[in-house]
Amino acid sequence: MTLAVGIAGIGVLAPGMAGWAQAAPVLAGRAPYDPAPLVPPAPTLLPATERRRTGPSVRLALAVATEAVQASGLAPEELDTVFASSNGEGQVITSILEALHADGGAISPTQFHNSVHNAAAGYWGIAVGSSRPSVSLGGHDGVFGTGLLQAAAQVVAGGRAVLFVAHDVPMPPPLDALRVTTEPFALALVLVPGAGRHGALGLTPQDGAAALPDLPGGLRALRDANPVARALPLLAALAGGAAATLDLPMLDDARLRVAFAP
């Protein structure tokens, strides 16, 4: 079965890509890639108290979500959401593990609140005043394809727009030795029924591992540095504006065949 959805808005943050306007010419090959360091921006949508509690992964997620929704022209509080992250908020998890290892083992309620996998979704709901349904999922190296399929299925089943956000940041030591993620990367797509201003996607789950298309050297290194960055070939197709078919990895030796029509 093929799921058909449109793309109404895009947001992206990565080294050398501070938003879709900067990323698009790079991904389309019209500008050189300069992997400038990325500092996750403070989420200005949140009240000051909540803003101080957010970690880097949540900050990336809120930034790209804001960009994509603003570009779509849709009301953020009316969108269902899907948030996907393979690592979650690694800094908070590491801090909790260190606290458990210390004498007394006290964990602050704030740390626990920020350690859950749906922390980004919760902060988004607070920021925009939304009580719409939300799904938070993982997916290891197939996190982007898994999340995209979930979001598209909700669009088709519900006949309404869905905000899809995928985000991951490097893990701190010692967890970085077990889960290698060397660069931050986040993107958001507002998916809608029918066609969108950025074209349409046809999504078909298939068996077998995905063979990722080649990319220029710097972008290839970025793709391999973060599981969410497996989305780069699709983003390159969107930026180039030409029809393309590619595969995205998912779990258990499965792949998502994506056909893009501008």
N, C-alpha and C positions, 0 to 999 in steps of 0.2 A: 504494500500500500504506500502511495506517495502522498505526503502532506504538502499542501501549497499555501504559502504565506507571503505577505509583502513586508518590506522594510521601510518604515516611516521615519526612523531616526537612528543615528549612529553616534556612539561616544567611545573614545579610546584614549588610554594613557599608558605610555611605555617610555623607556629611555629613547630620547630623540623624537618622541611623538606626543606632544602636549596638546592633545585634542585632534579631532578628525580633520580640521582644516589644515593642520600641519602634517598629519600623517598621510593624507590622500595623495599629494604629489610625490611623496617618497615611495609609497607602495605602488604607484602607477609608473614609476621609473622616470618621472619628470624632474626629480630633485634628488641630490645625493643623500644618503643616510648618515646622519651624525648622531651616534648613540650617546647623547648628553645624559648625565645622571638625572634620575627622576626622584623628586621628593614628594611623597603623597601630600596633596593640599589639605588644609584644614576644611572640614565640612561646614561652610558658612550657613547652611540651611538649619543647622541644629542650634539649640540654645547653648550658651557658653558652657554650662555645667556638663551637658552631654557631650559637647565637642571635645572637651579635655579628656574624656574617658575613651575616646575611639583610638583604635590601633591603626597601623598602616594599611592593612588589608581592607578594613571597613572604610577608611578614607578614600582609597582608590575606588572602591565600589560605588560610594555615594557620588564621587566626582563624575565618573563616566555615566552613571544613571541620570544625573542632572543634565549632562550635555545631550544625551540621546533624547530624553523627554522634551527638553526645550526645542530641539531640532524638529521633533515630530509635531509640535503644536498641540499635543493632547494634554489633558489635565492630569498631573501626576497622581493625584489622590483617587482617580477613577481607574487606574491600571492594576490588573492582577500582575504579580511579579514571580519570576523564577530567578533565584540567586544560586550560582554554582561556584564552588571553590574546592580544590583538592587538598589544600593545606589548612584552610581556616586561619585563625589568628594565632600564628605560631609563637609570637612573642609572649602572649598571655599564657598559652599552654606551658611554655618553658618556665615562666615565672611561677606558675602553680606547682609544677613538678619540683622546682627548687625549694619552694616553701614546704612542700610535703617531706622533702629530704632533710630539712633543718629541724632543730629541736623545737618541739611544740607543734609544728606542722600547721600553723594557722593560715587560712586562705581568706582573703577579703571577699565580701559579697560582690563588690564591684568587679573583681577579677573573674569570679565565677560567671557573673552576668555576661562578661565579654568573651568568655571562652566557648560558649555554645556556638554550634555551626550556623545558626540562623541569626547571629548578632547583626550582620549587615542588613538583613531584611528587617529586623526590628528597628534599627536606627533609621532606615529609610521610611518606615511607617511613621515614626515619630516626626521626622523632618518634614514630611509633606502632609501629615494628618490623614493618612490612609488606613482604612480598616479592611481593604480588599484582601482576598485570599492570596497566600504566598507559599511558595515551595522553595526549600533550600536543600541542595544535594551536593554530593561529592562526585567521584568518578575517576580519581587518580589521573593517569595521563590522558584518559578519554573524557576529561571533565567538560571541555567545551562542546564536543559533539553530543554528549549525554544531555547536557543542559539545553542545548539548542533543540534537540528532539522533544524534550519535555515541554519547552515553551511553545513550540509549533503545534504539538498535540493539543495544548490548552486553547490556542487560538482557533484551531479547526473545530474542536469539540464545543467550545463556548460561543464561537462567533463574535469574539471581542478581542481588542488589542491586549497584548501582554508585553511587559517590560522584562527582557532577559539580560542579566548581568553575570559576567564571569570574571573572577578576580583571584589572583594569587601573588604572594610576595615571598621572598626568600625566608627560609627557616633560620632561626638563630642556632648557634652551637649549644649543645651537641647534636640536636635533632637534624642539623643540616647534613651531617654525615650519612644519615639514613634516608633523607628525602632531599635530593639535590635540586635546588631551585636557586638560580644565581642572579636573576633579574626580576623586578616587579613588572606586572602586566595586567591590564584590566580592559575590558570592553563591554559595551552595552548596545543592545539592539531593541528598538521598539518594533515588534512584529504585529502585523494587522491582517485581517481577512482580505483576500484579493491582492491587488498590486499596491505598492507603496512608492514613495517618491524616489527611493533608491533601488527600485526594481523588485523582483519576486524570486522566491526560492522554492524549489521542489525537493523535498527531503524523503529519502528512501532508505530504511535500515537494511543492511545486507550482512551476510556472513563473510568472514575472512578479514585479515588485518588490512589496514589502510596503508597505501603507498603514498607518502606525502610528496606533493610536487616540489620541484627545486625552487630555490630562491637565491637572490644575490648574497654574497658572503656574509655581510653584516646582518641582514635579515634572517639568514639561515641560522646564524649563531643565536640570535634573539629567539627564534622559534624553538631552538633546543634548550634554551635557558629557563623556560617557564611552560608548564603544561597548557595554560590558557593560550599561550602564543601559538599553539597549533592552529589557531584561527587565522594566522597571517595569510595563507594562500587565499582564503575566502575574502579577507579584507582587501587583498591586492586585486582580486576580480572586481569587487565593488568599486574600488578606486579607478580601475581602468575602464569600467563601463562596457566591457565586452562579455558576451555570453561565455560561460565556462561551466565545466563539470569537474568536480573533485571529490575526494574522499576524506572524511575526518575520522580519526580513531575513536572507538568507544571501548567499553569493557569487554572482557571475555572473548577476545579475538573477533570482535564485530566491528563494523564500520558504518558510517553514515554517508551515503551518496548524496551530494548536494549539487543540484543543477541551478545555476544562477542565470536569470534572464533580465537584462537591463530595461 
